[in-house]
Amino acid sequence: MIDGSTLDTVARPAKAAGVLLLGLVIVHGAAAANGPDGAPRSSADAKLASELTAWPADFSRPEAHEGHAGGAGTSFHAPTRNAFSHPAQNLAPSQRTRFRVGDAIFRKLWVTAPASTAASDGLGPLFNARSCQRCHRKDGRGRPPLNEDDRGGTLLLALTHPDGADPVYGRQLQTNAVPGIPAEGEISITHRMIRVAGQRDLELRSPQYGALNLSWGPLDPQTGLSPRVAPPMIGLGLLEAIPEADILAHADPDDADDDGISGRPSWVAAEAGGALVLGRFGWKAAVPTVRMQAAKAFFEDIGIGSGLFPGSVGACTEVQAECRNAPGGDHNDDGIEIPARLFDQVVFYSRNLAVPARRDPDDPDILDGKRIFFDSGCADCHVPKFVTRRTADRPEHSFQLIWPYTDLLLHDMGEELADTGADPLRREWRTPPLWG
């Protein structure tokens, strides 16, 4: 629960005359739209949420609660290599047990079926990694290879296409396979040197990616390559609990206020199909929930079927006959490769990795940097804070003031950062959270 008595913020400065009042109306309207389990917020909750998320006017000191980046679950452990691996601090003892079980499954190495360890078989047939932890190192971000000889990176190539997927290789290039099945191909990396304008002795390396040694022929001419590394796992349950209306309040797809920022929401299919819902996760905000993100990663990255993505052949397409005929690990109790009782623990774990506390928020240099961050317009996209909705079934995420520094919207980042190919979203990327 947020303590409203400690508020120390004022309304966000207006960009132009008359905008301040409109901004407050939008925020109040958004805050009022999502109360307990989607019901309208009470007027008191709406007022408090609006006050808590207002921009600061004084940059000489930190704002109230600024050190608690992840709300009541913020981790205050020492900033070691394990800083992203701690459970949210407001979990009950029984929830911490669930967290530890989920952690074990997150780290588990899956093996080829059939195997004597039936609970761990079902890998592939095509895959990019054998465990979640192999890509999300220490529950943090992955890293791209430094060069073609570097095998320690965690890069994968998503395949974009106007129809949604390459007709032969699907939605991403799987660079590994179980014995007897060829991998789809390899990733090539070359670097182009770019001289920084006005800096005679400074150059940057611009990586260029390609797909080599493709086992089922060339990619479709309209297929594009989108290099991806795994993002950090912290705070996902909190991002999921941000009211949809509060995110949409920051959307301006046509740049109606003429500030040069045109964030737009990503509308994607819900878990059960039917109406479109707001995408929040992934580099393109293409996934709406932590549950679906976990299922998608199991299916496409490891080749493990779940209740959301059933089957034992992973992402093998119709063209890849030998892949589709390989044995699977769907001999468990409910006929899928990762049973619901185990999958649910991974989802719980993924929702409850603690956000580390903001370090030294009262440091004068940090406060000066914060002022520059706001004055430069960075906070227009990297929105500093939100108040999560009230949730009866997930009290650990309920009505929390959080500081993720993202709007969870898509922004056109220009041709230099665009994917290759003909996908209409090739230039657009979700604003990544900056916490942690």
Beta strands, then each sheet from edge to edge (+ up, - down):
strand 1: 126-127
strand 2: 156-160
strand 3: 172-173
strand 4: 176-177
strand 5: 186-195
strand 6: 203-212
strand 7: 224-228
strand 8: 267-269
strand 9: 276-278
strand 10: 386-387
strand 11: 401-402
strand 12: 410-412
strand 13: 428-430
sheet 1: 1+ 4-
sheet 2: 3+ 2- 7+
sheet 3: 5+ 6-
sheet 4: 8+ 9-
sheet 5: 10+ 11-
sheet 6: 12+ 13-
end
